[in-house]
Amino acid sequence: MSMKPLLLILPLMCLFTLNLSGQRLPFFMPEDVESTTLNVKCYCSPGVEYKSRSRGLELSFTRNTSADLRAEDGSNLSFPFSSRSINYYKFSLRYPVINKDNLKIIAGIIYKPEQFRFRSIGSEFSPVFAKLNEVNLKSSGFEAIIVKPINEKIYTTFRVRSIFNGDYNGLINFDSRFAVYNFSAAIGFKTSKWREWAIGLNYSDSFRRSILLPFLIYNHTFNEKWGIESVLPALLNVRYNVSPKTILLTGLRFASSSYSLRLDDGISNEIFALNHSEIKFTVNVEQKLSSWFWVDFALGYQYNFNTDFEAQLDANDSFQVRPKSSPFFKIGIFLSPPDDFLK
C-alpha cells in the first residue's frame, strides 16, 4: 500500500509541535491531559489491525536526567541551586468485570509516585524546594471504562476516574485537597478493521479548577508494517510492526500533572498546587517475551514548559520556574492478552 498517508501525517506532527513549543505555557493544562487518551483497547472490540499492545498489568520506571532550574525571567536561580533528576514510577491494573460482545466494563487502579531529587538548593524559595526534595508526590486512584457497541461499526465509550494527587503519606489519601475527578465520553466509528476514529469530551474537576476539553481519536493501519495511533491534541505516534513480537512507536505526547503540596516549616503554613507540563518526543519498543509478557523500553527528549507553584491560600506567593529540557529513558514490563484470547 502507498506510503502517501504516512507522508501526509508527518508534516502535521511537525506543525503540531511548532505550535505548542512556541507558547510560554500551553493554552490548557488539566491535571492529567493523558486521561483524554481513553484507552478502550484492553479487552475491547475497538482497535485496528497490528495496533500497539493493550495493557492489563503494567509496571514501569522513567528517569529524567539532570536539568537545571531557571527563574521565570530566564536567569539562573542563586548559586548553588539545583541540578535535578526526576523519577517516575507507575503501577496500573485493568481487569474486565464484564466482557460480552454487547458490553465491556473494565475496572482499574493506578499508583504513580513522582520524585524530585535536587543536588543543591539555593536561597530563593528554599523551604518549598526542600520540602519537594523530601517527599514523594503521588497520584493514586480508580477508574472504570465502559464500552457499549451500537452496531458492527459504531460504539460508545465512557470512563470515570477518581485520582488523588499530592504529598500525602501512604498509598492514597481521599482528602478533597488532593482530589481530581475526571469523566470522558466518546462515540467511535470503525470504518474497517484497518481504520477507526472517535470524537469525545473530557471533563476534569480538581482542587485547581474545572475544565472541559474535546479530543479526537484516529487510528489507521496502512499495511502490515505501518500505521498511526493518535489521541489529539495529546498524542500522535507512527507505528512500525517489525514482527509480530516487536512493535516500534515514535512520536510525541503532551503531558501535565498537578499536585497539592503543603509547606509547614514551623514558620509558614501554605498550600501550593505544583503544576508542570511537557511535550515528550519518544522512540518506544514493545517486545514480546512470552505469551502474556511484554517489555517496554523508550528513549526520548522532554521539552519542558514552565513549572509553576500556584499558592492556594495567598496568590502573592505564587511563582514560576523553567526546568531545562532533558533526555529521559523508560523501562517497563506489562501483561497483554494474546490476540486469540481476545477473540
C-alpha positions, 0 to 999 in steps of 0.5 A: 500500500502507498506510503502517501498517508504516512507522508501526509501525517508527518508534516502535521506532527511537525506543525503540531509541535511548532505550535505548542513549543512556541507558547510560554505555557500551553493554552490548557493544562488539566491535571492529567491531559493523558486521561483524554487518551481513553484507552478502550483497547484492553479487552475491547472490540475497538482497535485496528489491525497490528495496533500497539499492545493493550495493557492489563498489568503494567509496571514501569520506571522513567528517569529524567536526567539532570536539568537545571532550574531557571527563574521565570525571567530566564536567569539562573536561580542563586548559586548553588541551586539545583541540578535535578533528576526526576523519577517516575514510577507507575503501577496500573491494573485493568481487569474486565468485570464484564466482557460480552460482545454487547458490553465491556466494563473494565475496572482499574487502579493506578499508583504513580509516585513522582520524585524530585531529587535536587543536588543543591538548593539555593536561597530563593524559595528554599523551604518549598524546594526542600520540602519537594526534595523530601517527599514523594508526590503521588497520584493514586486512584480508580477508574472504570471504562465502559464500552457499549457497541451500537452496531458492527461499526459504531460504539460508545465509550465512557470512563470515570476516574477518581485520582488523588494527587499530592504529598500525602503519606501512604498509598492514597489519601481521599482528602478533597485537597488532593482530589481530581475527578475526571469523566470522558465520553466518546462515540467511535466509528470503525470504518474497517478493521484497518481504520477507526476514529472517535470524537469525545469530551473530557471533563476534569474537576480538581482542587485547581479548577474545572475544565472541559476539553474535546479530543479526537481519536484516529487510528489507521493501519496502512499495511502490515508494517505501518500505521498511526495511533493518535489521541489529539491534541495529546498524542500522535505516534507512527507505528512500525510492526517489525514482527509480530513480537516487536512493535516500534512507536515514535512520536510525541505526547503532551503531558501535565500533572498537578499536585497539592503540596503543603509547606509547614516549616514551623514558620509558614503554613501554605498550600501550593498546587505544583503544576508542570507540563511537557511535550515528550518526543519518544522512540518506544519498543514493545517486545514480546517475551512470552505469551502474556509478557511484554517489555517496554523500553523508550528513549526520548527528549522532554521539552519542558514548559514552565513549572509553576507553584500556584499558592492556594491560600495567598496568590502573592506567593505564587511563582514560576520556574523553567526546568531545562529540557532533558533526555529521559529513558523508560523501562517497563514490563506489562501483561497483554492478552494474546490476540486469540484470547481476545477473540 
